[in-house]
Amino acid sequence: MKRPILIHPDPRLKKVCAAVPDLSDALRMLADDMLETMYDAPGIGLAAPQIGVMDRLIVLDCVKEEDGTARPLAMFNPTVVAASDDVNVYEEGCLSIPEQYAEVTRPKVVDVEWIDRDGNTQRETFDGLWATCVQHEIDHLDGKLFIDYLKPLKRQMITRKMQKLKRERARG
């Protein structure tokens, strides 16, 4: 089931999410809903707070090639356990900040540990776009948006655009 995506500024997007204590069918269904919402948007990542759920859950799939095999990942309680000194600069966007993009510098390679939908602990090294995406989504769980990496003036400009967009959508 597709879920509505919150648009910045929304206080829920600035809150730190609680760890998922135990996996349940409801949480697995939430992960499925988030993947459906992400693909429909379309996006390559989505965090639970973006749909108003304050749990440490993210989904991502950074396979963009038309003939590529989709690789949907659902991560419960994801944590970056190691990060490279080498950095990458990517032009990031966010489903909660539509049509706004900015360059963000992050570690190029990260090791992430998480619990999969079957309750097993996983650990994987991510590089390039996958590394950027997983860090971006984990930031959401800590109440941090990609615009928080920007200079104040640019951040304020984007926030004003989002306030205007929300007003226009409210008028319908």
C-alpha positions in Angstrom: 0.0 0.0 0.0 1.4 3.4 -1.0 1.8 5.8 1.8 1.8 9.6 1.7 5.3 11.1 2.0 5.8 14.0 4.4 7.2 17.2 3.0 9.8 19.4 4.8 9.3 21.3 7.0 7.5 18.8 9.2 8.6 18.3 12.9 8.5 14.5 12.5 11.4 14.8 10.0 13.6 16.3 12.7 13.0 13.6 15.4 15.4 10.8 16.3 13.7 7.4 15.7 13.4 4.6 18.2 15.1 1.3 17.6 12.9 -1.5 16.4 12.7 -3.8 19.5 11.5 -6.9 17.7 10.4 -7.8 14.1 6.7 -8.3 13.6 4.5 -9.0 10.6 3.3 -5.4 10.8 6.9 -4.1 10.5 7.5 -6.4 7.5 4.3 -5.1 5.9 5.5 -1.6 6.7 8.8 -2.3 4.8 6.8 -3.6 1.8 4.6 -0.5 1.9 7.7 1.7 2.0 9.3 -0.1 -1.0 6.1 0.3 -3.0 6.0 4.0 -2.0 9.6 4.5 -2.9 9.4 2.8 -6.3 6.2 4.8 -7.1 7.7 8.2 -6.2 10.2 7.3 -7.9 13.1 7.2 -5.5 16.1 5.1 -4.5 15.6 5.3 -0.8 13.0 6.0 1.9 13.1 6.2 5.7 10.2 5.4 8.0 9.9 9.0 9.4 9.3 10.2 5.8 5.9 8.5 6.0 5.4 9.5 9.7 6.5 6.3 11.3 9.2 6.9 14.0 10.9 3.5 13.7 14.5 2.8 12.7 13.6 1.3 9.3 14.9 2.3 5.8 14.5 0.8 2.4 16.6 1.3 -0.7 17.3 0.1 -4.2 20.0 1.9 -6.1 19.9 -0.2 -9.2 19.0 2.4 -11.9 19.9 0.5 -15.1 16.8 -0.4 -17.2 18.1 -4.0 -17.6 19.5 -4.2 -14.1 18.0 -6.6 -11.6 16.2 -4.7 -8.8 17.8 -5.2 -5.4 15.3 -4.0 -2.8 16.8 -3.8 0.7 14.8 -3.3 4.0 17.1 -2.5 6.9 15.9 -2.5 10.5 18.1 -0.6 13.0 20.8 0.2 10.4 24.1 1.5 11.7 27.3 2.7 9.9 30.0 0.7 11.7 32.9 1.9 9.6 33.5 4.7 7.0 36.3 5.5 4.6 38.5 8.6 4.8 37.9 8.9 1.1 34.8 11.0 0.3 32.4 11.3 -2.6 30.4 14.3 -3.6 26.9 13.5 -5.0 24.1 15.7 -6.0 21.4 14.5 -3.5 17.7 14.9 -3.6 15.0 13.7 -1.2 11.4 12.6 -1.6 10.5 14.9 1.4 12.2 17.8 -0.4 10.9 17.4 -4.0 12.7 18.9 -6.9 15.5 20.3 -4.8 19.1 19.1 -5.2 22.4 20.0 -3.8 25.9 18.5 -3.6 26.7 16.7 -0.4 30.1 15.3 0.7 30.0 12.0 2.5 32.4 9.0 3.1 32.8 7.1 -0.2 32.6 3.7 1.4 30.7 2.6 4.5 30.2 -0.7 6.3 26.6 -1.0 7.5 25.1 -3.5 10.0 21.4 -4.1 10.1 18.7 -6.6 10.9 16.9 -8.0 7.8 13.2 -8.9 7.5 13.9 -12.4 8.8 15.6 -11.1 11.9 19.1 -11.9 10.9 22.0 -9.5 11.4 23.6 -8.5 8.1 26.8 -6.6 7.4 27.8 -5.2 4.0 30.2 -2.7 2.5 28.6 -0.1 0.3 30.4 2.1 -2.2 29.4 5.0 -4.5 25.7 5.7 -4.9 24.7 2.9 -2.5 27.0 4.4 0.2 25.6 7.9 -0.3 22.0 6.6 -0.3 22.3 4.4 2.8 24.0 7.3 4.7 21.3 9.7 3.6 18.5 7.3 4.8 20.2 6.6 8.1 20.5 10.4 8.6 16.7 10.5 8.4 16.5 8.1 11.4 18.6 10.7 13.3 16.4 13.6 12.4 18.9 14.9 9.8 18.1 16.0 6.3 20.6 16.5 3.4 19.9 20.2 3.5 21.4 20.3 7.0 24.8 19.8 5.3 24.3 23.0 3.3 25.2 26.6 4.1 22.4 28.4 6.0 21.3 30.7 3.2 20.9 27.8 0.7 19.1 25.7 3.4 16.7 28.6 4.2 16.0 29.1 0.5 15.0 25.5 0.0 12.9 25.5 3.2 11.0 28.5 1.9 10.3 26.8 -1.4 9.0 23.7 0.5 6.7 25.9 2.6 5.3 27.5 -0.6 4.9 24.0 -2.1 3.0 22.8 1.0 0.7 25.9 0.9 0.0 25.3 -2.8 -0.8 21.6 -2.2 -3.1 22.5 0.7 -5.1 24.7 -1.5 -5.4 21.8 -3.9 
